[in-house]
Amino acid sequence: MAKPIRATPTLVGKEALVFLEKMKQRERISPSKADIQLIKIIDRHSKLFRI
């Protein structure tokens, strides 16, 4: 069995950056929705990888 990948701030940061780029392209989603989505991304990583 492979070891579970440990989430690093870089890994979480990359996903957050990709998300922010998408937000810039759309520009119709409110900042509060963006904040909620970023929290979800970080939350998902912390659950999956136990940061």
N, CA, C and O atoms as a GROMACS GRO file, in nm:
protein
  204
    1MET      N    1   0.084  -0.120   0.000
    1MET     CA    2   0.000   0.000   0.000
    1MET      C    3   0.088   0.125   0.000
    1MET      O    4   0.187   0.134   0.072
    2ALA      N    5   0.050   0.220  -0.081
    2ALA     CA    6   0.123   0.346  -0.086
    2ALA      C    7   0.088   0.431   0.036
    2ALA      O    8  -0.024   0.428   0.087
    3LYS      N    9   0.186   0.506   0.081
    3LYS     CA   10   0.160   0.596   0.194
    3LYS      C   11   0.068   0.707   0.148
    3LYS      O   12   0.076   0.751   0.034
    4PRO      N   13  -0.021   0.755   0.237
    4PRO     CA   14  -0.105   0.868   0.197
    4PRO      C   15  -0.018   0.992   0.177
    4PRO      O   16   0.077   1.015   0.251
    5ILE      N   17  -0.053   1.071   0.077
    5ILE     CA   18   0.025   1.192   0.049
    5ILE      C   19   0.000   1.291   0.160
    5ILE      O   20  -0.114   1.314   0.201
    6ARG      N   21   0.108   1.350   0.209
    6ARG     CA   22   0.089   1.454   0.312
    6ARG      C   23   0.065   1.587   0.243
    6ARG      O   24   0.140   1.628   0.155
    7ALA      N   25  -0.042   1.652   0.286
    7ALA     CA   26  -0.072   1.783   0.227
    7ALA      C   27   0.030   1.883   0.279
    7ALA      O   28   0.057   1.889   0.399
    8THR      N   29   0.084   1.959   0.189
    8THR     CA   30   0.178   2.063   0.229
    8THR      C   31   0.110   2.196   0.202
    8THR      O   32   0.016   2.203   0.123
    9PRO      N   33   0.156   2.302   0.267
    9PRO     CA   34   0.098   2.433   0.236
    9PRO      C   35   0.107   2.463   0.086
    9PRO      O   36   0.020   2.531   0.030
   10THR      N   37   0.212   2.413   0.022
   10THR     CA   38   0.229   2.435  -0.122
   10THR      C   39   0.115   2.370  -0.200
   10THR      O   40   0.059   2.430  -0.292
   11LEU      N   41   0.082   2.246  -0.162
   11LEU     CA   42  -0.024   2.173  -0.231
   11LEU      C   43  -0.158   2.245  -0.214
   11LEU      O   44  -0.231   2.264  -0.311
   12VAL      N   45  -0.187   2.284  -0.092
   12VAL     CA   46  -0.312   2.355  -0.066
   12VAL      C   47  -0.310   2.490  -0.137
   12VAL      O   48  -0.409   2.531  -0.196
   13GLY      N   49  -0.194   2.558  -0.132
   13GLY     CA   50  -0.179   2.688  -0.195
   13GLY      C   51  -0.200   2.682  -0.345
   13GLY      O   52  -0.262   2.771  -0.404
   14LYS      N   53  -0.147   2.576  -0.409
   14LYS     CA   54  -0.163   2.562  -0.554
   14LYS      C   55  -0.310   2.551  -0.590
   14LYS      O   56  -0.356   2.614  -0.685
   15GLU      N   57  -0.383   2.470  -0.515
   15GLU     CA   58  -0.526   2.453  -0.545
   15GLU      C   59  -0.599   2.586  -0.523
   15GLU      O   60  -0.687   2.623  -0.600
   16ALA      N   61  -0.561   2.657  -0.418
   16ALA     CA   62  -0.623   2.787  -0.390
   16ALA      C   63  -0.592   2.887  -0.501
   16ALA      O   64  -0.680   2.963  -0.543
   17LEU      N   65  -0.468   2.886  -0.550
   17LEU     CA   66  -0.429   2.978  -0.657
   17LEU      C   67  -0.504   2.946  -0.786
   17LEU      O   68  -0.550   3.037  -0.855
   18VAL      N   69  -0.517   2.818  -0.817
   18VAL     CA   70  -0.591   2.778  -0.937
   18VAL      C   71  -0.735   2.828  -0.925
   18VAL      O   72  -0.793   2.879  -1.021
   19PHE      N   73  -0.792   2.812  -0.804
   19PHE     CA   74  -0.929   2.858  -0.782
   19PHE      C   75  -0.940   3.009  -0.799
   19PHE      O   76  -1.034   3.058  -0.862
   20LEU      N   77  -0.843   3.083  -0.743
   20LEU     CA   78  -0.846   3.229  -0.754
   20LEU      C   79  -0.836   3.275  -0.899
   20LEU      O   80  -0.900   3.373  -0.938
   21GLU      N   81  -0.756   3.203  -0.979
   21GLU     CA   82  -0.746   3.237  -1.122
   21GLU      C   83  -0.882   3.220  -1.190
   21GLU      O   84  -0.922   3.304  -1.271
   22LYS      N   85  -0.952   3.112  -1.156
   22LYS     CA   86  -1.084   3.089  -1.214
   22LYS      C   87  -1.179   3.201  -1.173
   22LYS      O   88  -1.260   3.249  -1.253
   23MET      N   89  -1.167   3.243  -1.048
   23MET     CA   90  -1.254   3.350  -0.997
   23MET      C   91  -1.229   3.479  -1.076
   23MET      O   92  -1.324   3.550  -1.111
   24LYS      N   93  -1.102   3.509  -1.104
   24LYS     CA   94  -1.068   3.631  -1.179
   24LYS      C   95  -1.132   3.626  -1.317
   24LYS      O   96  -1.182   3.728  -1.367
   25GLN      N   97  -1.129   3.509  -1.380
   25GLN     CA   98  -1.183   3.496  -1.515
   25GLN      C   99  -1.335   3.514  -1.513
   25GLN      O  100  -1.391   3.573  -1.606
   26ARG      N  101  -1.400   3.466  -1.411
   26ARG     CA  102  -1.547   3.476  -1.404
   26ARG      C  103  -1.592   3.614  -1.360
   26ARG      O  104  -1.674   3.678  -1.426
   27GLU      N  105  -1.537   3.659  -1.248
   27GLU     CA  106  -1.564   3.791  -1.192
   27GLU      C  107  -1.711   3.816  -1.156
   27GLU      O  108  -1.749   3.930  -1.130
   28ARG      N  109  -1.792   3.712  -1.155
   28ARG     CA  110  -1.932   3.737  -1.120
   28ARG      C  111  -1.965   3.679  -0.983
   28ARG      O  112  -2.072   3.706  -0.928
   29ILE      N  113  -1.873   3.600  -0.928
   29ILE     CA  114  -1.896   3.542  -0.795
   29ILE      C  115  -1.848   3.641  -0.690
   29ILE      O  116  -1.739   3.698  -0.702
   30SER      N  117  -1.928   3.660  -0.589
   30SER     CA  118  -1.896   3.757  -0.486
   30SER      C  119  -1.775   3.712  -0.403
   30SER      O  120  -1.749   3.592  -0.393
   31PRO      N  121  -1.701   3.806  -0.345
   31PRO     CA  122  -1.584   3.772  -0.265
   31PRO      C  123  -1.618   3.677  -0.149
   31PRO      O  124  -1.539   3.590  -0.113
   32SER      N  125  -1.736   3.694  -0.091
   32SER     CA  126  -1.772   3.606   0.021
   32SER      C  127  -1.784   3.461  -0.026
   32SER      O  128  -1.746   3.369   0.046
   33LYS      N  129  -1.837   3.442  -0.146
   33LYS     CA  130  -1.845   3.306  -0.201
   33LYS      C  131  -1.705   3.251  -0.225
   33LYS      O  132  -1.680   3.133  -0.203
   34ALA      N  133  -1.615   3.337  -0.271
   34ALA     CA  134  -1.477   3.295  -0.294
   34ALA      C  135  -1.413   3.253  -0.162
   34ALA      O  136  -1.344   3.151  -0.156
   35ASP      N  137  -1.437   3.330  -0.057
   35ASP     CA  138  -1.382   3.297   0.075
   35ASP      C  139  -1.433   3.161   0.122
   35ASP      O  140  -1.356   3.079   0.173
   36ILE      N  141  -1.562   3.138   0.105
   36ILE     CA  142  -1.622   3.012   0.147
   36ILE      C  143  -1.558   2.896   0.071
   36ILE      O  144  -1.527   2.793   0.129
   37GLN      N  145  -1.538   2.915  -0.060
   37GLN     CA  146  -1.480   2.810  -0.142
   37GLN      C  147  -1.336   2.780  -0.099
   37GLN      O  148  -1.296   2.664  -0.092
   38LEU      N  149  -1.259   2.884  -0.069
   38LEU     CA  150  -1.121   2.864  -0.024
   38LEU      C  151  -1.118   2.789   0.109
   38LEU      O  152  -1.034   2.703   0.130
   39ILE      N  153  -1.211   2.824   0.197
   39ILE     CA  154  -1.218   2.753   0.326
   39ILE      C  155  -1.248   2.606   0.301
   39ILE      O  156  -1.191   2.519   0.367
   40LYS      N  157  -1.338   2.578   0.207
   40LYS     CA  158  -1.371   2.439   0.174
   40LYS      C  159  -1.250   2.364   0.121
   40LYS      O  160  -1.227   2.249   0.158
   41ILE      N  161  -1.172   2.431   0.035
   41ILE     CA  162  -1.051   2.368  -0.020
   41ILE      C  163  -0.956   2.330   0.093
   41ILE      O  164  -0.908   2.217   0.099
   42ILE      N  165  -0.930   2.425   0.181
   42ILE     CA  166  -0.836   2.400   0.291
   42ILE      C  167  -0.892   2.294   0.384
   42ILE      O  168  -0.819   2.208   0.432
   43ASP      N  169  -1.022   2.302   0.411
   43ASP     CA  170  -1.087   2.206   0.500
   43ASP      C  171  -1.078   2.065   0.442
   43ASP      O  172  -1.051   1.969   0.514
   44ARG      N  173  -1.100   2.054   0.310
   44ARG     CA  174  -1.094   1.922   0.246
   44ARG      C  175  -0.953   1.865   0.258
   44ARG      O  176  -0.936   1.746   0.286
   45HIS      N  177  -0.851   1.948   0.236
   45HIS     CA  178  -0.713   1.901   0.247
   45HIS      C  179  -0.682   1.857   0.390
   45HIS      O  180  -0.617   1.755   0.410
   46SER      N  181  -0.728   1.933   0.488
   46SER     CA  182  -0.695   1.898   0.625
   46SER      C  183  -0.764   1.767   0.666
   46SER      O  184  -0.710   1.691   0.745
   47LYS      N  185  -0.882   1.742   0.610
   47LYS     CA  186  -0.950   1.616   0.640
   47LYS      C  187  -0.883   1.498   0.570
   47LYS      O  188  -0.863   1.392   0.629
   48LEU      N  189  -0.849   1.518   0.443
   48LEU     CA  190  -0.789   1.410   0.364
   48LEU      C  191  -0.651   1.373   0.416
   48LEU      O  192  -0.617   1.256   0.429
   49PHE      N  193  -0.572   1.475   0.444
   49PHE     CA  194  -0.431   1.450   0.472
   49PHE      C  195  -0.390   1.476   0.616
   49PHE      O  196  -0.275   1.453   0.653
   50ARG      N  197  -0.484   1.523   0.698
   50ARG     CA  198  -0.454   1.552   0.839
   50ARG      C  199  -0.331   1.638   0.854
   50ARG      O  200  -0.228   1.593   0.905
   51ILE      N  201  -0.342   1.761   0.811
   51ILE     CA  202  -0.230   1.855   0.818
   51ILE      C  203  -0.192   1.873   0.965
   51ILE      O  204  -0.100   1.948   0.997
   0.00000   0.00000   0.00000
